[in-house]
Amino acid sequence: MVASTIIWDHNALQIWRTSKSDARLLKKVNVEDVTEFLSLLEAESKSLGISRIRIYIDLPSLDHHLERVPKIAPKLQQQLLQQRRIKLYGNEDRCWVASDMQLQREGAHQFYLVSSLPNSIAGAIAKWALQNGVYLEGIFSLPFALCSIDSITSDNPQGFIHYSALGDAGYLIAREETGKLLFFSRLNSAAPSAEQLEVGANRLGLFVEQEFGINPQLQTELISNDINSINTITCLGQQKIDAKTNLVQRADWAKQRNLRIRHRAFALCSVALIITFYQTIPLLDKKQELAVNLASLDLKLQAQTKSINEVQRSILDNRQYTKVIEFSQGRETISKDAPVPAPLVSLLQGLSSALPMSIELDTYSAFINPEDAITEIKIVGRPLTADLDLTTEIEEMTSRLKKESWSISEPTIEFEQERNGSRFGNQRGRLRTFTLSFNVSPFNK
C-alpha cells in the first residue's frame, strides 16, 4: 500500500512516498516548529496526495533515557515507571513510552528505553490528521527506528559501536555482542571526521560503561557513508507498527482508530447494500413471475370449480331418475324391451288391485321424496256397507301388498267426526268417511 513517510530531523523536513520496494522524495523544506509543520501539510496534502502518513522525528525536545527497574510483576514495573516519569517531568503534558530492551546481561534489574515528546507537538499533529481525514499511523523516534532496522552482531563480549547516517545527521549506536541495542548518540554531521567519531564514541562508551559495566569499541569497518539511503527510507516505511513505541497519546490514537473503523464499516455497509440490491433484483423478477403463475393457476382453479359445480348440479338433477331406475330393477313383470312405466301409475295400479271390493275410493294422492327414498301415499274413501270391518279389510290389503313385495309402513286411519243417530252408528261403521296414509320404501332383498 502506498503511504507517505515524513522524516522531521530538527529543522529539516522530508516527505517521502514509500511502497514495498521503493521510496521517492516528494518535498524537502526547513520548518521551525509544529505550527509551520502543520501549515506545510495543510498546503501540500492535496497536491502531494497525502492520505496515510507515519512520522519519524528527532527534535531537541525529544528525550531518550534508560530506566533500570527491579524484576517484579509487569504491572508493578509500569507503576514504578509512571512514578519516575512524574518525578522527572512533573505535570508537563508529554507523550511517554517505555520499551523493554530485552538485554542478555540483565541481572537483578530490567532495562527500559524511555522516549518522551511534548504533547503540544504530537497532540497537534494527531488533531490535524483527524480533522483532515488523514490516517496517522503514528509518530516514532527516528534514532530508535534506525536502531531497529540494523541487525549486526559481533564476537566481542564487550559489545561494539557502529555509525549510521540519514539526512543531515548521523548516529553512533552501541550494541551488545548479540546486536541488542544499548544506547545511541547523535552527531550533527552526516559525514563526520575520524576525530568527531572518536570523541562521540568515547562519550557514548563511557555512558554505556556506567550503565551496563561494559566498554564497547568503535568498529570503523561498520561505518556507513550511505546518506539519504532510499533503502533505509523504504525500510522505515515498511517497518511494523508497534503501539509500544508510538508517541501519540492513547486517547488521540483511539480517535484515529475509531474513525478508521467507522470509515471501513461505512464502506462495508455500502458494498453489502449494493450486493444485496443486485441479489434482490432477480428475486423481485422471480416474485413477479410467481405472481403471474399464481394468477393463472387461480383462473384454472376457478374454471375447474365451475365445472365441478356444474357436475354436482347435474348429479342432483339426475338423482330422481336414479330412484326410478332402482325401483324398476328386479321386476320380472316388465320385459327388458318394454318401456319403464311411470312409478306413480304403477303404484296406483298395484294399490287398486289390492283394495277390498267393498271400499269406494274417493281420492288418491302420492308424493315421491327422493332424499328419503320413500313414496308417501294418501287415500280418502268410504265403505260401501256399514257391516264392513274396515280395520280388518285394510290389514288384509296391506298383507296382500307385502306379499307382492311391497315395503310399506304401518298404515294410519283417520275417520270423520261421529254422526249420532245414523244407521251407521254401530261399532264397525259409525265413522263413514276415512283417510288412509302409509309410506312405500324400496324393497331390499
C-alpha positions in Angstrom: 0.0 0.0 0.0 1.4 3.4 -1.0 1.8 5.8 2.0 3.7 8.9 3.0 6.6 8.8 5.3 7.8 12.0 6.9 11.2 12.5 8.4 11.4 15.5 10.7 15.0 15.8 11.8 15.4 19.1 13.8 14.6 21.8 11.2 14.9 19.5 8.1 11.6 18.1 6.9 11.4 15.4 4.2 8.2 14.0 2.7 8.6 10.6 1.0 6.2 8.4 -1.0 7.0 4.8 0.0 5.9 1.5 -1.3 7.0 -2.1 -0.7 10.0 -1.8 -3.0 10.8 1.9 -3.5 10.8 5.3 -1.9 10.5 8.7 -3.7 11.3 12.1 -2.2 8.3 14.4 -2.8 9.4 17.5 -0.9 12.3 18.8 1.3 12.0 22.0 3.3 13.0 23.6 6.6 10.5 24.1 9.4 11.0 25.8 12.7 8.1 24.4 14.8 4.9 22.3 14.7 2.8 25.3 13.6 4.9 25.7 10.5 5.0 21.9 10.0 1.1 21.7 10.1 0.8 24.7 7.7 3.1 22.9 5.2 1.0 19.7 5.5 -2.3 21.8 5.1 -0.9 23.4 1.9 0.7 20.3 0.4 -1.6 17.4 1.4 -3.8 17.6 -1.6 -1.1 18.2 -4.2 1.1 15.5 -2.7 -1.8 13.1 -2.3 -1.3 12.6 1.4 -3.9 10.3 2.9 -1.9 8.0 5.1 1.3 9.1 6.9 3.8 7.9 9.5 6.2 10.4 11.1 9.7 9.8 12.3 11.1 12.7 14.4 14.4 13.7 16.0 13.9 17.0 17.7 15.7 18.8 20.6 12.5 18.3 22.7 12.6 14.6 22.1 14.1 12.9 25.1 15.7 9.4 25.5 17.0 7.9 28.6 17.3 4.5 30.3 15.3 3.2 33.3 16.5 0.4 35.5 13.6 -1.3 37.4 13.6 -4.5 39.5 12.3 -7.7 38.0 8.9 -7.6 39.5 5.4 -8.1 38.1 4.9 -6.2 34.8 2.0 -4.2 36.3 4.2 -3.1 39.2 7.0 -2.2 36.8 4.7 0.1 34.8 3.5 1.8 38.0 7.1 2.4 39.0 7.9 3.8 35.6 4.9 6.1 35.8 6.1 7.4 39.2 9.5 8.1 37.9 8.0 9.9 34.9 6.1 12.2 37.2 9.2 12.8 39.3 11.3 13.6 36.2 8.8 15.7 34.1 6.4 16.9 36.8 3.0 17.9 35.5 4.3 18.6 32.0 2.0 17.1 29.3 4.2 14.7 27.4 3.8 11.6 25.3 5.8 8.9 27.0 6.6 5.3 26.0 8.9 2.7 27.6 10.3 -0.2 25.6 11.7 -3.3 27.1 15.3 -3.7 25.8 15.5 -7.5 26.5 19.2 -7.4 27.0 21.2 -10.6 27.6 23.3 -9.2 30.5 20.4 -8.1 32.7 20.8 -9.2 36.3 18.5 -8.3 39.2 17.2 -5.4 37.2 15.4 -4.9 33.8 16.3 -2.1 31.4 13.7 0.1 29.6 14.5 2.6 26.9 12.2 5.6 27.6 11.2 8.0 24.8 9.3 11.2 25.6 7.9 14.0 23.4 5.8 17.1 24.4 2.1 16.5 23.7 1.9 20.0 22.2 3.7 18.5 19.2 2.2 15.0 19.0 -1.3 16.2 20.0 -1.4 19.0 17.4 -0.4 16.6 14.6 -2.9 14.0 15.7 -5.7 16.6 15.8 -4.9 17.9 12.4 -4.9 14.4 10.9 -8.2 13.6 12.5 -9.8 16.9 11.2 -8.5 16.4 7.7 -9.3 12.8 7.3 -5.7 11.7 7.1 -4.8 8.4 8.7 -1.9 8.9 11.1 -0.2 5.6 11.6 1.9 7.0 14.4 4.8 9.3 15.5 8.0 7.5 16.2 11.5 8.2 17.4 13.8 8.4 14.4 17.0 7.2 16.1 15.2 4.4 17.8 13.6 3.3 14.5 17.0 3.4 12.7 18.5 1.2 15.5 15.7 -1.3 14.9 16.5 -1.6 11.2 20.1 -2.8 11.5 20.8 -6.4 12.6 24.5 -6.5 13.3 26.4 -9.0 15.6 29.9 -9.1 16.9 32.3 -11.6 18.6 33.4 -9.0 21.1 31.9 -9.8 24.5 32.1 -6.1 25.4 29.8 -5.2 22.6 30.6 -2.7 19.8 29.7 0.8 18.5 28.8 1.5 14.8 27.8 4.6 12.9 24.7 5.1 10.7 23.7 8.3 8.8 20.4 9.6 7.5 19.7 13.0 6.1 21.9 15.8 7.6 22.8 13.9 10.7 24.4 10.6 11.9 24.1 8.4 14.9 26.6 6.3 16.9 24.8 3.2 18.1 26.1 1.0 20.9 25.1 -2.7 20.9 26.0 -5.8 22.9 27.6 -8.7 21.1 24.2 -10.2 20.1 23.1 -7.0 18.4 20.7 -5.8 21.1 20.6 -2.0 21.4 22.3 -0.4 24.4 22.0 3.3 23.6 22.8 5.8 20.9 24.0 9.4 20.4 23.5 12.0 17.7 26.2 13.6 15.6 25.3 16.9 13.8 27.1 15.8 10.6 26.3 13.2 8.1 30.0 12.8 7.2 31.9 13.3 10.5 35.6 13.2 10.6 37.6 10.5 12.3 38.2 12.8 15.3 34.5 13.5 15.7 33.7 9.8 15.5 36.4 9.1 18.2 35.1 11.7 20.6 31.5 10.7 20.1 32.3 7.0 20.5 34.3 7.7 23.8 31.4 9.7 25.2 28.9 7.0 24.3 31.2 4.2 25.6 31.6 6.0 28.9 27.8 6.2 29.3 27.3 2.5 28.4 30.1 1.5 30.8 28.4 3.4 33.7 25.0 1.8 32.9 25.9 -1.7 31.9 29.5 -2.2 33.1 30.9 -2.9 29.6 33.2 -1.0 27.3 32.2 -1.3 23.7 34.7 -0.2 21.0 34.0 1.7 17.7 34.0 -0.6 14.7 35.4 1.5 11.9 34.5 -1.2 9.3 30.8 -0.8 10.1 30.8 3.0 9.3 28.1 3.7 6.7 28.6 6.5 4.2 25.2 5.9 2.5 23.5 9.3 3.1 19.7 9.7 2.3 19.6 6.0 1.6 16.5 5.0 -0.3 16.7 1.5 1.2 16.7 3.0 4.7 13.6 5.1 3.9 11.9 2.1 2.3 12.6 0.0 5.5 11.2 2.8 7.7 8.1 3.0 5.5 7.6 -0.8 5.8 8.5 -1.1 9.5 5.8 -2.9 11.5 3.7 -0.5 13.6 4.4 -1.0 17.3 1.9 0.7 19.6 4.5 0.5 22.5 6.8 2.9 20.6 4.1 5.2 19.3 4.5 8.7 20.7 0.8 9.6 20.1 -1.3 9.5 23.3 -3.7 6.6 23.6 -6.8 8.9 23.5 -5.7 10.5 20.2 -4.7 7.1 18.8 -8.2 5.7 19.8 -9.9 8.6 18.0 -7.9 7.7 14.8 -8.7 4.0 15.2 -12.5 4.6 15.8 -12.7 7.0 12.8 -10.9 4.4 10.6 -13.3 1.7 11.9 -16.3 3.9 11.1 -15.0 4.5 7.6 -14.4 0.8 7.0 -17.8 0.0 8.4 -19.4 2.5 6.1 -17.6 1.1 3.1 -18.5 -2.5 4.0 -22.2 -1.5 4.6 -22.2 0.3 1.2 -20.8 -2.8 -0.6 -23.1 -5.1 1.3 -26.1 -2.8 0.3 -25.1 -2.9 -3.3 -24.6 -6.6 -3.3 -28.0 -7.1 -1.6 -29.6 -4.8 -4.2 -28.2 -6.8 -7.1 -29.2 -10.0 -5.4 -32.7 -8.7 -4.8 -33.4 -7.8 -8.4 -33.6 -11.4 -9.6 -35.7 -12.3 -6.6 -38.1 -9.5 -7.4 -38.3 -10.8 -11.0 -38.9 -14.3 -9.7 -41.6 -13.0 -7.3 -43.4 -11.2 -10.2 -43.2 -14.4 -12.3 -44.6 -16.4 -9.4 -47.4 -13.9 -9.0 -48.3 -14.2 -12.7 -48.2 -18.0 -12.4 -50.4 -17.9 -9.3 -52.9 -15.7 -11.1 -53.0 -18.2 -14.0 -53.5 -21.1 -11.5 -56.3 -19.2 -9.8 -58.1 -18.8 -13.1 -57.7 -22.5 -13.8 -58.9 -23.3 -10.3 -62.0 -21.2 -10.8 -62.7 -22.9 -14.2 -62.4 -26.3 -12.5 -64.5 -25.2 -9.6 -67.2 -24.1 -12.1 -67.0 -27.5 -13.9 -67.3 -29.3 -10.5 -70.4 -27.2 -9.6 -72.0 -28.0 -13.0 -71.4 -31.7 -12.4 -72.8 -31.5 -8.9 -75.9 -29.8 -10.2 -76.2 -32.4 -12.9 -75.9 -35.2 -10.3 -78.7 -33.5 -8.2 -80.9 -33.2 -11.3 -80.3 -36.9 -12.2 -80.7 -38.3 -8.7 -84.5 -38.5 -9.0 -84.1 -40.6 -12.2 -81.7 -42.9 -10.2 -84.5 -43.7 -7.7 -86.9 -44.6 -10.6 -84.2 -46.9 -12.1 -83.6 -48.6 -8.7 -87.3 -49.1 -8.3 -87.6 -50.7 -11.7 -84.8 -53.1 -11.2 -85.8 -56.7 -10.3 -89.4 -56.5 -11.6 -89.8 -59.7 -13.8 -93.2 -58.5 -15.0 -91.5 -55.8 -17.1 -89.6 -57.1 -20.0 -86.2 -55.7 -20.9 -87.5 -54.3 -24.1 -90.7 -52.8 -22.6 -90.7 -49.1 -21.6 -90.5 -48.4 -17.9 -93.9 -47.1 -16.7 -94.3 -44.1 -14.6 -93.8 -45.1 -10.9 -96.9 -43.3 -9.6 -99.1 -45.0 -12.2 -97.6 -48.4 -11.3 -98.2 -47.7 -7.6 -101.8 -46.7 -8.3 -102.4 -49.9 -10.4 -101.0 -52.2 -7.7 -102.8 -50.3 -4.9 -106.1 -50.5 -6.8 -105.7 -54.3 -7.3 -105.2 -54.7 -3.5 -108.1 -52.6 -2.3 -111.1 -54.5 -0.9 -114.2 -54.7 -3.2 -116.4 -53.2 -0.5 -114.5 -49.9 -0.3 -115.2 -46.9 -2.6 -112.1 -44.8 -3.4 -112.7 -41.0 -3.5 -109.2 -39.5 -3.9 -105.7 -40.9 -4.3 -102.5 -38.9 -3.9 -98.9 -39.9 -3.9 -95.6 -38.0 -3.4 -92.1 -39.3 -4.1 -89.5 -38.0 -1.7 -86.1 -38.6 -3.4 -84.0 -37.6 -0.4 -85.6 -40.1 2.0 -86.2 -42.6 -0.8 -89.9 -43.1 0.1 -93.3 -42.6 -1.5 -96.0 -41.1 0.6 -99.5 -42.4 -0.3 -102.7 -40.9 1.0 -106.2 -42.4 0.2 -109.6 -41.0 1.0 -112.5 -43.4 0.7 -115.6 -44.9 2.3 -117.1 -48.3 3.0 -120.0 -49.4 0.8 -121.8 -51.1 3.7 -121.9 -50.4 7.4 -121.4 -54.1 8.3 -117.8 -53.9 6.9 -115.0 -54.3 9.4 -112.8 -51.6 7.9 -109.7 -52.3 10.1 -109.7 -56.0 9.1 -110.1 -55.1 5.4 -107.2 -52.7 5.5 -104.9 -55.2 7.2 -105.7 -57.7 4.5 -104.9 -55.1 1.9 -101.5 -54.4 3.4 -100.9 -58.1 3.7 -101.5 -58.6 0.0 -99.2 -55.7 -0.9 -96.4 -57.2 1.2 -96.9 -60.5 -0.5 -96.3 -58.6 -3.7 -93.0 -57.4 -2.4 -94.2 -54.0 -1.3 -92.2 -52.5 1.6 -94.9 -50.4 3.4 -95.1 -48.7 6.7 -97.8 -49.3 9.3 -101.0 -47.6 7.8 -102.7 -44.7 9.7 -106.5 -44.5 9.6 -108.4 -41.3 10.4 -112.2 -41.3 10.5 -114.6 -38.4 10.1 -116.5 -37.0 13.1 -119.2 -39.2 14.6 -122.8 -38.9 13.4 -125.1 -39.8 16.2 -128.4 -41.3 15.3 -127.2 -42.6 12.0 -127.8 -46.1 10.8 -124.1 -46.4 10.7 -123.9 -45.8 14.4 -122.8 -49.4 15.3 -119.3 -50.2 16.5 -117.9 -51.1 13.0 -119.3 -48.4 10.7 -120.0 -45.4 12.9 -117.4 -43.4 11.0 -118.4 -43.4 7.4 -115.5 -41.5 5.6 -111.9 -42.4 6.3 -108.4 -41.3 5.3 -105.7 -43.9 4.9 -102.0 -42.9 4.9 -98.8 -45.0 4.6 -95.3 -44.9 3.1 -93.8 -47.1 0.5 -90.0 -47.6 0.5 -87.7 -49.5 -1.8 -87.6 -53.2 -1.1 -84.1 -54.5 -0.3 -83.6 -58.3 -0.8 
